Amino acid sequence: MKDENDNDLVQRTTEFALRVVRMFVSLPKTDEARVLGKQVLRSGTSVGANYLGIHRMYIGKIGTGILWLLTGGLFGFGWLYDFCTLNSQVDERNRNSKY
């Protein structure tokens, strides 16, 4: 049962991310649409990425990103940790960013 649910989640998040990407590509080529579209693109594709631990790699934590990927988010405990702390981790990364 769990394997079916995992496959269903992967399939649904992949389909959702593909729909978001198609929507982004179809937006008008204006500065406003580009800025808003990139925000929607990041948000819409983060569902699947977070499921795989890619969000940790995005903020520069490559080692734990791979660990999340291989262990399903530390068997769920990592997801709980990220749920409580991810906003502050992203804020810290943004403050230290060159951009």
SULKAVEN-V148694 format. One line per field, one symbol per residue. psi: psi as a letter, one per 40 degrees, with the letter a starting at -180 (. if undefined). burial: 1 if it has 9 or more other C-alpha atoms within 8 Angstrom, else 0. A space follows every 10 residues. Layout:
# SULKAVEN-V148694
psi: ???
burial: ???
This chain:
# SULKAVEN-V148694
psi: dddddddddd dddddddddd dddddeiifi dddddddddd ddddeddddd deedddddee gddddddddd effffddddd ddddeddddd dddddeie.
burial: 0000000001 0011011001 1001001000 0011001101 1001111111 1111111010 1101111110 0111000110 1000010011 001000000
